[in-house]
Amino acid sequence: MLDCKAFYDYLKGQGVHLTTGVPDSLLKDFCAYAYDHGRDIIAANEGAAIGLAAGHYLATGQIPLVYMQNSGLGNAINPITSLIDPEVYAIPMLIMIGWRGEPGVKDEPQHIKQGRVNEALLKALELPYAILSEDFDTAKGQVDVAFQHMNSTKSPYVLLVRKDTFQSYKIQNTSESSFEMNREDAIREILPFLTEEDILVSTTGKSSREVFEYRAAKGEPHDRDFLTVGCMGHASQIALGIALEKPNRNVYCLDGDGAVLMHMGSLAIIGDQAGTNFKHILINNGSHDSVGGQATVAQDLDFAKIVSGSGYRSFNSVETRTDLKKAMQSFCTEPGPSFLEVKTKAGARADLGRPTIKPVDNKVDFMQNLSK
């Protein structure tokens, strides 16, 4: 496996002075090292990272590195093809993509299609690429080829990264928050307030896993919950689409800070379109918790101003169990669209499981519940 420091230093020796992107579980060790030791900017989404990297190149002439999970490639296709492409502005950058769902490697359902079409998609986009080697000398040669291409053609080059390519590295540059609860603690306080008629849409990542385990531990059915396993940042719009068609049932969106930041414009659409039955809960732990623990900017934001300006009727922010319970009593009955921010510390159980039902079965059961 590649040593993160050695590989990062080699890239820096090639002139890479900015790394930016959205952290990924396969790249988390390298991303964590870059976060600790370099000029690293966690972008709101992958397309925004391409734009930021393009601006860096325009200002400095230095080739940047952009990192992402392959599921995030969709967010990046527009600026890849309409901004940095050699037939447009011809802006070189090294793009490192974590290959979730690689054929022959067991992975979660939401990664199977993207993993299978990954190489075909890169070819369709006419993006030259190499599958990054675990051998350092071979990897250095691949980087050399990439930079020769980028410098000569003024166009991007992709390094596709398999699982376990990088040696383990734990992020050091973090600050422990003093908040009482973590995300799962908050979920355990929130869910008892929902009735059997209420609908829950939970965001991608560990939030949905924790919701599933809570229901399983309580012996409760899962048909009230839509567990969004992919499409980071879109849970709130899924919830909005349901809320508009089911005005007589409260619809709760259980969101994460990284997801909200990824597509923050959705808040304005909710404020404009949602009815009184829309309830938006943000569990804000200030972290990309599932993919390395890199910080987001969310705990420094004034969400009261953001959601008020977006058209929500009410806002509340809490940090303790006692305040969360008190807030939920009014939050569940007040007219929406309403927004509740729950500030928590980062972290999750090491033995946290995954849903034991297939996403398509969750959908079928959920739609049957909605039809009642």
URGI-V533685 format. One record per pair of residues at least 4 apart in sequence whose C-alpha atoms are under 8 Angstrom apart, sorted by the first residue. I is the first residue (numbers start at 1). J is the second residue. D is the distance in whole Angstrom. If there is no record, write none. Layout:
i->I j->J d->D
i->I j->J d->D
This chain:
i->1 j->134 d->5
i->1 j->135 d->7
i->1 j->136 d->8
i->1 j->164 d->7
i->1 j->165 d->5
i->1 j->166 d->5
i->1 j->167 d->5
i->2 j->6 d->8
i->2 j->7 d->7
i->2 j->134 d->5
i->2 j->135 d->6
i->2 j->136 d->6
i->2 j->165 d->6
i->2 j->166 d->5
i->2 j->167 d->6
i->3 j->7 d->6
i->3 j->136 d->8
i->3 j->166 d->6
i->3 j->167 d->5
i->4 j->8 d->6
i->4 j->29 d->7
i->4 j->30 d->5
i->4 j->33 d->7
i->4 j->166 d->6
i->4 j->167 d->7
i->4 j->169 d->7
i->5 j->9 d->6
i->5 j->33 d->7
i->6 j->10 d->6
i->7 j->11 d->6
i->7 j->136 d->7
i->7 j->140 d->8
i->8 j->12 d->6
i->8 j->30 d->8
i->8 j->33 d->8
i->8 j->34 d->7
i->9 j->13 d->6
i->10 j->14 d->6
i->10 j->140 d->7
i->11 j->15 d->7
i->11 j->16 d->6
i->11 j->143 d->8
i->12 j->16 d->5
i->12 j->17 d->6
i->14 j->147 d->8
i->15 j->62 d->6
i->15 j->63 d->7
i->16 j->62 d->7
i->16 j->63 d->6
i->16 j->64 d->5
i->16 j->65 d->7
i->17 j->38 d->7
i->17 j->39 d->7
i->17 j->62 d->7
i->17 j->63 d->8
i->17 j->64 d->7
i->18 j->38 d->7
i->18 j->39 d->5
i->18 j->40 d->6
i->18 j->41 d->8
i->18 j->53 d->8
i->18 j->56 d->8
i->18 j->64 d->5
i->18 j->65 d->6
i->19 j->34 d->7
i->19 j->38 d->8
i->19 j->39 d->6
i->19 j->40 d->5
i->19 j->41 d->7
i->19 j->64 d->6
i->19 j->65 d->5
i->19 j->66 d->6
i->19 j->67 d->8
i->20 j->40 d->6
i->20 j->41 d->5
i->20 j->42 d->6
i->20 j->43 d->6
i->20 j->49 d->6
i->20 j->52 d->8
i->20 j->53 d->7
i->20 j->65 d->6
i->20 j->66 d->5
i->20 j->67 d->6
i->21 j->41 d->7
i->21 j->42 d->5
i->21 j->43 d->5
i->21 j->45 d->7
i->21 j->46 d->6
i->21 j->49 d->5
i->21 j->50 d->8
i->21 j->66 d->5
i->21 j->67 d->5
i->21 j->68 d->6
i->22 j->42 d->6
i->22 j->43 d->6
i->22 j->44 d->7
i->22 j->45 d->6
i->22 j->46 d->6
i->22 j->49 d->8
i->22 j->67 d->6
i->22 j->68 d->5
i->22 j->69 d->8
i->23 j->27 d->7
i->23 j->28 d->6
i->23 j->31 d->7
i->23 j->42 d->8
i->23 j->67 d->7
i->23 j->68 d->6
i->23 j->69 d->7
i->23 j->288 d->7
i->23 j->291 d->6
i->23 j->292 d->7
i->23 j->294 d->8
i->24 j->28 d->6
i->24 j->67 d->8
i->24 j->68 d->6
i->24 j->69 d->5
i->24 j->98 d->7
i->24 j->291 d->5
i->24 j->292 d->8
i->25 j->69 d->8
i->25 j->98 d->8
i->25 j->290 d->7
i->25 j->291 d->4
i->25 j->292 d->7
i->26 j->69 d->8
i->26 j->98 d->5
i->26 j->99 d->7
i->26 j->100 d->7
i->26 j->161 d->7
i->26 j->162 d->7
i->26 j->163 d->5
i->26 j->164 d->7
i->26 j->165 d->8
i->26 j->291 d->8
i->27 j->31 d->6
i->27 j->67 d->8
i->27 j->68 d->8
i->27 j->69 d->8
i->27 j->97 d->8
i->27 j->98 d->6
i->27 j->161 d->8
i->27 j->166 d->8
i->28 j->32 d->6
i->28 j->291 d->6
i->28 j->292 d->5
i->29 j->33 d->6
i->29 j->166 d->7
i->29 j->167 d->7
i->29 j->168 d->6
i->29 j->169 d->5
i->29 j->170 d->7
i->29 j->171 d->8
i->29 j->292 d->7
i->30 j->34 d->6
i->30 j->166 d->7
i->30 j->169 d->7
i->31 j->35 d->6
i->31 j->67 d->8
i->31 j->292 d->8
i->32 j->36 d->6
i->32 j->169 d->7
i->32 j->170 d->7
i->32 j->171 d->5
i->32 j->292 d->6
i->32 j->293 d->8
i->32 j->294 d->7
i->33 j->37 d->6
i->33 j->38 d->8
i->33 j->169 d->7
i->33 j->170 d->8
i->33 j->171 d->7
i->34 j->38 d->5
i->34 j->39 d->7
i->34 j->40 d->6
i->35 j->39 d->7
i->35 j->40 d->5
i->35 j->41 d->8
i->35 j->171 d->8
i->35 j->173 d->8
i->35 j->294 d->7
i->36 j->171 d->7
i->36 j->172 d->6
i->36 j->173 d->5
i->42 j->49 d->8
i->42 j->294 d->8
i->42 j->295 d->8
i->42 j->296 d->7
i->43 j->48 d->6
i->43 j->49 d->5
i->44 j->48 d->6
i->44 j->49 d->7
i->44 j->258 d->8
i->44 j->261 d->6
i->44 j->262 d->5
i->44 j->263 d->8
i->45 j->49 d->6
i->45 j->72 d->8
i->45 j->75 d->7
i->45 j->261 d->8
i->45 j->262 d->5
i->45 j->263 d->8
i->46 j->50 d->7
i->46 j->67 d->8
i->46 j->68 d->6
i->46 j->72 d->6
i->46 j->73 d->7
i->46 j->75 d->6
i->46 j->76 d->5
i->47 j->51 d->6
i->47 j->75 d->5
i->47 j->76 d->4
i->47 j->77 d->7
i->47 j->78 d->7
i->47 j->79 d->6
i->48 j->52 d->6
i->48 j->76 d->8
i->49 j->53 d->6
i->49 j->66 d->7
i->50 j->54 d->6
i->50 j->66 d->7
i->50 j->76 d->7
i->50 j->79 d->7
i->50 j->80 d->7
i->51 j->55 d->6
i->51 j->79 d->7
i->52 j->56 d->6
i->53 j->57 d->6
i->53 j->64 d->6
i->53 j->65 d->7
i->53 j->66 d->7
i->53 j->93 d->7
i->54 j->58 d->6
i->54 j->84 d->7
i->54 j->91 d->7
i->54 j->93 d->8
i->55 j->59 d->6
i->56 j->60 d->6
i->56 j->61 d->8
i->56 j->62 d->7
i->56 j->64 d->7
i->57 j->61 d->5
i->57 j->62 d->5
i->57 j->63 d->6
i->57 j->64 d->7
i->57 j->91 d->7
i->57 j->92 d->8
i->63 j->92 d->6
i->63 j->93 d->5
i->63 j->94 d->7
i->64 j->93 d->5
i->64 j->94 d->6
i->65 j->93 d->6
i->65 j->94 d->5
i->65 j->95 d->6
i->65 j->96 d->7
i->66 j->93 d->7
i->66 j->94 d->6
i->66 j->95 d->5
i->66 j->96 d->6
i->67 j->95 d->6
i->67 j->96 d->5
i->67 j->97 d->6
i->67 j->98 d->8
i->68 j->72 d->6
i->68 j->73 d->7
i->68 j->95 d->8
i->68 j->96 d->6
i->68 j->97 d->5
i->68 j->98 d->6
i->69 j->73 d->7
i->69 j->97 d->5
i->69 j->98 d->5
i->69 j->99 d->7
i->69 j->100 d->7
i->70 j->97 d->6
i->70 j->98 d->6
i->70 j->99 d->6
i->70 j->100 d->7
i->70 j->114 d->7
i->70 j->115 d->7
i->70 j->118 d->7
i->71 j->100 d->8
i->71 j->111 d->7
i->71 j->114 d->6
i->71 j->231 d->8
i->72 j->76 d->7
i->73 j->77 d->6
i->76 j->80 d->6
i->77 j->81 d->6
i->78 j->82 d->6
i->78 j->83 d->8
i->79 j->83 d->5
i->79 j->84 d->7
i->80 j->84 d->5
i->80 j->85 d->6
i->81 j->85 d->5
i->81 j->125 d->8
i->82 j->88 d->6
i->83 j->88 d->6
i->83 j->89 d->6
i->83 j->90 d->8
i->83 j->91 d->8
i->84 j->88 d->7
i->84 j->89 d->5
i->84 j->90 d->5
i->84 j->91 d->5
i->84 j->92 d->7
i->84 j->155 d->7
i->84 j->156 d->7
i->85 j->89 d->6
i->85 j->90 d->5
i->85 j->91 d->7
i->85 j->155 d->6
i->85 j->156 d->8
i->86 j->90 d->4
i->86 j->91 d->7
i->86 j->153 d->7
i->86 j->154 d->7
i->86 j->155 d->5
i->90 j->153 d->8
i->90 j->154 d->5
i->90 j->155 d->5
i->91 j->154 d->5
i->91 j->155 d->5
i->91 j->156 d->7
i->92 j->150 d->5
i->92 j->151 d->7
i->92 j->153 d->8
i->92 j->154 d->5
i->92 j->155 d->4
i->92 j->156 d->5
i->92 j->157 d->8
i->93 j->150 d->7
i->93 j->155 d->7
i->93 j->156 d->5
i->93 j->157 d->7
i->94 j->146 d->8
i->94 j->150 d->8
i->94 j->156 d->6
i->94 j->157 d->5
i->94 j->158 d->6
i->94 j->159 d->7
i->95 j->156 d->7
i->95 j->157 d->6
i->95 j->158 d->5
i->95 j->159 d->6
i->96 j->158 d->6
i->96 j->159 d->5
i->96 j->160 d->6
i->96 j->161 d->7
i->97 j->158 d->7
i->97 j->159 d->6
i->97 j->160 d->5
i->97 j->161 d->6
i->98 j->160 d->6
i->98 j->161 d->5
i->98 j->162 d->6
i->98 j->163 d->8
i->99 j->115 d->6
i->99 j->118 d->8
i->99 j->160 d->6
i->99 j->161 d->6
i->99 j->162 d->5
i->99 j->163 d->7
i->100 j->107 d->7
i->100 j->111 d->6
i->100 j->112 d->8
i->100 j->114 d->8
i->100 j->115 d->6
i->100 j->162 d->8
i->100 j->163 d->8
i->101 j->105 d->6
i->101 j->106 d->7
i->101 j->107 d->5
i->101 j->108 d->7
i->101 j->111 d->5
i->101 j->112 d->5
i->101 j->113 d->7
i->101 j->114 d->7
i->101 j->115 d->4
i->101 j->116 d->7
i->102 j->106 d->8
i->102 j->112 d->7
i->102 j->115 d->5
i->102 j->116 d->6
i->102 j->162 d->8
i->103 j->112 d->8
i->103 j->115 d->6
i->103 j->116 d->6
i->107 j->111 d->7
i->107 j->112 d->7
i->108 j->112 d->7
i->109 j->358 d->8
i->109 j->359 d->8
i->110 j->114 d->8
i->110 j->229 d->7
i->110 j->230 d->6
i->111 j->115 d->6
i->112 j->116 d->6
i->113 j->117 d->6
i->114 j->118 d->6
i->117 j->121 d->6
i->118 j->122 d->6
i->119 j->123 d->6
i->120 j->124 d->6
i->121 j->125 d->6
i->122 j->126 d->6
i->122 j->127 d->5
i->122 j->128 d->7
i->122 j->129 d->8
i->123 j->127 d->6
i->123 j->128 d->7
i->127 j->156 d->7
i->127 j->157 d->6
i->127 j->158 d->7
i->128 j->156 d->8
i->128 j->157 d->5
i->128 j->158 d->6
i->129 j->157 d->6
i->129 j->158 d->4
i->129 j->159 d->6
i->129 j->160 d->7
i->130 j->142 d->7
i->130 j->158 d->7
i->130 j->159 d->5
i->130 j->160 d->6
i->131 j->159 d->6
i->131 j->160 d->5
i->131 j->161 d->6
i->131 j->162 d->7
i->132 j->139 d->6
i->132 j->142 d->7
i->132 j->159 d->6
i->132 j->160 d->6
i->132 j->161 d->5
i->132 j->162 d->7
i->132 j->165 d->8
i->133 j->138 d->6
i->133 j->139 d->5
i->133 j->165 d->7
i->134 j->138 d->8
i->134 j->139 d->7
i->134 j->165 d->5
i->134 j->166 d->7
i->135 j->139 d->6
i->136 j->140 d->6
i->137 j->141 d->6
i->138 j->142 d->6
i->139 j->143 d->6
i->140 j->144 d->6
i->141 j->145 d->6
i->142 j->146 d->6
i->143 j->147 d->6
i->144 j->148 d->6
i->145 j->149 d->6
i->146 j->150 d->6
i->146 j->157 d->6
i->146 j->158 d->8
i->147 j->151 d->6
i->148 j->152 d->6
i->149 j->153 d->6
i->149 j->154 d->8
i->149 j->155 d->8
i->149 j->157 d->7
i->150 j->154 d->5
i->150 j->155 d->5
i->150 j->156 d->6
i->150 j->157 d->7
i->151 j->155 d->8
i->161 j->165 d->7
i->170 j->292 d->8
i->171 j->292 d->7
i->171 j->293 d->7
i->171 j->294 d->8
i->174 j->294 d->8
i->174 j->295 d->8
i->176 j->345 d->8
i->177 j->344 d->8
i->177 j->345 d->6
i->177 j->346 d->8
i->178 j->345 d->7
i->179 j->319 d->6
i->179 j->320 d->7
i->179 j->343 d->7
i->179 j->344 d->5
i->179 j->345 d->5
i->180 j->319 d->7
i->180 j->320 d->6
i->180 j->321 d->8
i->180 j->344 d->7
i->180 j->345 d->7
i->181 j->185 d->5
i->181 j->186 d->6
i->181 j->319 d->8
i->181 j->320 d->7
i->181 j->321 d->7
i->181 j->344 d->5
i->181 j->345 d->6
i->182 j->186 d->6
i->182 j->285 d->7
i->182 j->344 d->5
i->182 j->345 d->5
i->182 j->346 d->6
i->182 j->347 d->7
i->182 j->348 d->7
i->183 j->187 d->6
i->183 j->207 d->7
i->183 j->283 d->6
i->183 j->285 d->7
i->183 j->344 d->6
i->183 j->345 d->7
i->183 j->346 d->7
i->183 j->347 d->8
i->183 j->348 d->8
i->184 j->188 d->6
i->184 j->207 d->8
i->184 j->210 d->6
i->184 j->348 d->7
i->185 j->189 d->7
i->186 j->190 d->6
i->186 j->283 d->8
i->186 j->321 d->7
i->186 j->324 d->8
i->186 j->342 d->7
i->186 j->344 d->8
i->187 j->191 d->6
i->187 j->210 d->8
i->187 j->211 d->7
i->188 j->192 d->7
i->188 j->214 d->7
i->189 j->193 d->8
i->189 j->321 d->7
i->189 j->324 d->7
i->189 j->325 d->7
i->190 j->194 d->7
i->190 j->324 d->8
i->190 j->325 d->8
i->190 j->328 d->7
i->193 j->328 d->7
i->193 j->329 d->8
i->193 j->332 d->8
i->194 j->198 d->6
i->194 j->332 d->8
i->196 j->224 d->8
i->197 j->224 d->8
i->197 j->249 d->6
i->197 j->250 d->8
i->198 j->224 d->7
i->198 j->249 d->6
i->198 j->250 d->5
i->198 j->251 d->6
i->198 j->252 d->7
i->199 j->224 d->5
i->199 j->225 d->6
i->199 j->249 d->7
i->199 j->250 d->6
i->199 j->251 d->5
i->199 j->252 d->6
i->200 j->224 d->6
i->200 j->225 d->5
i->200 j->226 d->6
i->200 j->239 d->8
i->200 j->251 d->6
i->200 j->252 d->5
i->200 j->253 d->6
i->200 j->254 d->7
i->201 j->225 d->6
i->201 j->226 d->5
i->201 j->227 d->6
i->201 j->228 d->7
i->201 j->235 d->6
i->201 j->236 d->8
i->201 j->238 d->7
i->201 j->239 d->6
i->201 j->251 d->8
i->201 j->252 d->6
i->201 j->253 d->5
i->201 j->254 d->6
i->202 j->207 d->7
i->202 j->208 d->5
i->202 j->211 d->8
i->202 j->225 d->7
i->202 j->226 d->6
i->202 j->227 d->5
i->202 j->228 d->6
i->202 j->235 d->7
i->202 j->253 d->6
i->202 j->254 d->5
i->202 j->255 d->6
i->203 j->207 d->6
i->203 j->208 d->6
i->203 j->227 d->7
i->203 j->228 d->5
i->203 j->229 d->7
i->203 j->232 d->7
i->203 j->233 d->7
i->203 j->234 d->8
i->203 j->235 d->5
i->203 j->253 d->8
i->203 j->254 d->6
i->203 j->255 d->5
i->203 j->256 d->7
i->203 j->259 d->8
i->204 j->208 d->6
i->204 j->227 d->7
i->204 j->228 d->5
i->204 j->229 d->5
i->204 j->230 d->6
i->204 j->231 d->7
i->204 j->232 d->6
i->204 j->233 d->8
i->204 j->235 d->8
i->205 j->209 d->7
i->205 j->229 d->6
i->205 j->230 d->8
i->205 j->290 d->7
i->206 j->210 d->6
i->206 j->290 d->7
i->207 j->211 d->6
i->207 j->254 d->8
i->207 j->255 d->8
i->207 j->256 d->8
i->208 j->212 d->6
i->208 j->227 d->5
i->208 j->228 d->7
i->208 j->229 d->7
i->209 j->213 d->6
i->209 j->227 d->8
i->209 j->352 d->7
i->209 j->353 d->7
i->209 j->354 d->5
i->209 j->355 d->6
i->210 j->214 d->6
i->210 j->352 d->7
i->211 j->215 d->6
i->212 j->216 d->6
i->212 j->222 d->7
i->212 j->227 d->8
i->212 j->354 d->8
i->212 j->355 d->6
i->213 j->217 d->6
i->213 j->353 d->7
i->213 j->354 d->8
i->213 j->355 d->7
i->214 j->218 d->6
i->215 j->219 d->6
i->215 j->220 d->5
i->215 j->221 d->7
i->215 j->222 d->7
i->216 j->220 d->6
i->216 j->221 d->8
i->222 j->362 d->7
i->222 j->365 d->8
i->222 j->366 d->8
i->223 j->362 d->7
i->223 j->365 d->5
i->223 j->366 d->5
i->223 j->368 d->8
i->223 j->369 d->6
i->224 j->366 d->6
i->224 j->369 d->7
i->225 j->366 d->7
i->226 j->362 d->7
i->226 j->363 d->7
i->226 j->366 d->7
i->227 j->359 d->8
i->227 j->362 d->7
i->228 j->235 d->7
i->229 j->359 d->8
i->231 j->235 d->8
i->232 j->259 d->6
i->232 j->262 d->8
i->233 j->258 d->8
i->233 j->259 d->4
i->233 j->260 d->6
i->233 j->261 d->8
i->233 j->262 d->6
i->233 j->263 d->6
i->234 j->238 d->6
i->234 j->259 d->8
i->234 j->263 d->7
i->235 j->239 d->6
i->235 j->253 d->7
i->235 j->254 d->8
i->235 j->255 d->7
i->236 j->240 d->6
i->236 j->253 d->6
i->236 j->255 d->7
i->236 j->266 d->7
i->236 j->280 d->8
i->237 j->241 d->6
i->237 j->266 d->7
i->237 j->270 d->8
i->238 j->242 d->6
i->239 j->243 d->6
i->239 j->251 d->7
i->239 j->252 d->7
i->239 j->253 d->6
i->239 j->278 d->8
i->240 j->244 d->6
i->240 j->270 d->7
i->240 j->274 d->6
i->240 j->278 d->7
i->241 j->245 d->7
i->242 j->246 d->6
i->242 j->251 d->7
i->243 j->247 d->6
i->243 j->249 d->7
i->243 j->250 d->7
i->243 j->251 d->6
i->243 j->274 d->7
i->243 j->275 d->7
i->243 j->277 d->7
i->243 j->278 d->6
i->244 j->273 d->8
i->244 j->274 d->7
i->244 j->275 d->7
i->246 j->370 d->8
i->247 j->275 d->7
i->247 j->276 d->8
i->247 j->277 d->6
i->248 j->277 d->7
i->249 j->277 d->6
i->250 j->277 d->4
i->250 j->278 d->6
i->250 j->279 d->7
i->251 j->277 d->6
i->251 j->278 d->5
i->251 j->279 d->6
i->252 j->278 d->6
i->252 j->279 d->5
i->252 j->280 d->6
i->252 j->281 d->7
i->253 j->278 d->8
i->253 j->279 d->6
i->253 j->280 d->5
i->253 j->281 d->6
i->254 j->280 d->6
i->254 j->281 d->5
i->254 j->282 d->6
i->254 j->283 d->7
i->255 j->259 d->7
i->255 j->260 d->7
i->255 j->280 d->7
i->255 j->281 d->6
i->255 j->282 d->5
i->255 j->283 d->6
i->256 j->260 d->6
i->256 j->282 d->6
i->256 j->283 d->5
i->256 j->284 d->6
i->256 j->285 d->8
i->257 j->261 d->6
i->257 j->282 d->7
i->257 j->283 d->7
i->257 j->284 d->5
i->257 j->285 d->7
i->257 j->286 d->6
i->257 j->287 d->7
i->257 j->296 d->7
i->257 j->298 d->6
i->258 j->262 d->6
i->258 j->286 d->8
i->258 j->287 d->7
i->258 j->288 d->6
i->258 j->296 d->7
i->258 j->298 d->8
i->259 j->263 d->7
i->260 j->264 d->5
i->261 j->298 d->7
i->264 j->268 d->8
i->265 j->269 d->7
i->266 j->270 d->6
i->267 j->271 d->6
i->267 j->307 d->7
i->267 j->310 d->6
i->268 j->272 d->6
i->268 j->307 d->8
i->268 j->310 d->4
i->268 j->311 d->7
i->269 j->273 d->6
i->269 j->274 d->8
i->269 j->310 d->8
i->270 j->274 d->5
i->270 j->310 d->8
i->270 j->311 d->8
i->270 j->312 d->8
i->270 j->337 d->7
i->271 j->307 d->8
i->271 j->310 d->5
i->271 j->311 d->4
i->271 j->312 d->5
i->271 j->337 d->7
i->272 j->310 d->8
i->272 j->311 d->6
i->274 j->278 d->6
i->274 j->336 d->8
i->274 j->337 d->6
i->275 j->336 d->6
i->275 j->337 d->6
i->276 j->335 d->5
i->276 j->336 d->4
i->276 j->337 d->5
i->277 j->335 d->7
i->277 j->336 d->6
i->277 j->337 d->7
i->278 j->336 d->5
i->278 j->337 d->5
i->278 j->338 d->7
i->279 j->331 d->8
i->279 j->332 d->8
i->279 j->336 d->6
i->279 j->337 d->6
i->279 j->338 d->5
i->279 j->339 d->6
i->279 j->340 d->8
i->280 j->337 d->7
i->280 j->338 d->6
i->280 j->339 d->5
i->280 j->340 d->6
i->281 j->339 d->6
i->281 j->340 d->5
i->281 j->341 d->6
i->281 j->342 d->7
i->282 j->339 d->8
i->282 j->340 d->6
i->282 j->341 d->5
i->282 j->342 d->6
i->283 j->341 d->6
i->283 j->342 d->5
i->283 j->343 d->6
i->283 j->344 d->7
i->284 j->298 d->7
i->284 j->299 d->7
i->284 j->341 d->7
i->284 j->342 d->6
i->284 j->343 d->5
i->284 j->344 d->6
i->285 j->299 d->7
i->285 j->343 d->6
i->285 j->344 d->5
i->285 j->345 d->5
i->285 j->346 d->5
i->286 j->295 d->6
i->286 j->296 d->5
i->286 j->297 d->7
i->286 j->298 d->5
i->286 j->299 d->5
i->286 j->345 d->8
i->286 j->346 d->7
i->287 j->293 d->5
i->287 j->294 d->6
i->287 j->295 d->4
i->287 j->296 d->5
i->287 j->346 d->6
i->288 j->292 d->7
i->288 j->293 d->5
i->288 j->294 d->5
i->288 j->295 d->6
i->288 j->296 d->7
i->289 j->293 d->5
i->289 j->294 d->7
i->289 j->346 d->6
i->289 j->347 d->6
i->293 j->346 d->8
i->297 j->301 d->7
i->299 j->343 d->8
i->302 j->306 d->7
i->303 j->307 d->6
i->303 j->341 d->8
i->304 j->308 d->6
i->304 j->315 d->6
i->304 j->316 d->7
i->305 j->309 d->6
i->306 j->310 d->6
i->307 j->311 d->6
i->307 j->312 d->6
i->307 j->315 d->7
i->307 j->339 d->7
i->308 j->312 d->5
i->308 j->313 d->7
i->308 j->314 d->7
i->308 j->315 d->7
i->312 j->336 d->7
i->312 j->337 d->5
i->312 j->338 d->6
i->312 j->339 d->7
i->313 j->335 d->7
i->313 j->336 d->6
i->313 j->337 d->6
i->313 j->338 d->6
i->314 j->336 d->7
i->314 j->337 d->7
i->314 j->338 d->5
i->314 j->339 d->6
i->315 j->338 d->6
i->315 j->339 d->5
i->315 j->340 d->6
i->315 j->341 d->8
i->316 j->327 d->7
i->316 j->339 d->7
i->316 j->340 d->5
i->316 j->341 d->6
i->317 j->340 d->6
i->317 j->341 d->5
i->317 j->342 d->6
i->317 j->343 d->7
i->318 j->323 d->6
i->318 j->324 d->6
i->318 j->327 d->8
i->318 j->340 d->8
i->318 j->341 d->6
i->318 j->342 d->5
i->318 j->343 d->6
i->319 j->323 d->7
i->319 j->324 d->7
i->319 j->342 d->6
i->319 j->343 d->5
i->319 j->344 d->7
i->320 j->324 d->6
i->321 j->325 d->6
i->322 j->326 d->6
i->323 j->327 d->6
i->324 j->328 d->6
i->324 j->342 d->7
i->325 j->329 d->7
i->326 j->330 d->7
i->327 j->331 d->6
i->328 j->332 d->6
i->329 j->333 d->7
i->330 j->334 d->6
i->331 j->338 d->7
i->331 j->340 d->8
i->334 j->338 d->8
i->348 j->352 d->7
i->357 j->361 d->6
i->357 j->362 d->7
i->358 j->362 d->6
i->359 j->363 d->6
i->360 j->364 d->6
i->361 j->365 d->6
i->362 j->366 d->6
i->363 j->367 d->6
i->364 j->368 d->6
i->365 j->369 d->6
i->366 j->370 d->6
i->367 j->371 d->6
i->368 j->372 d->7
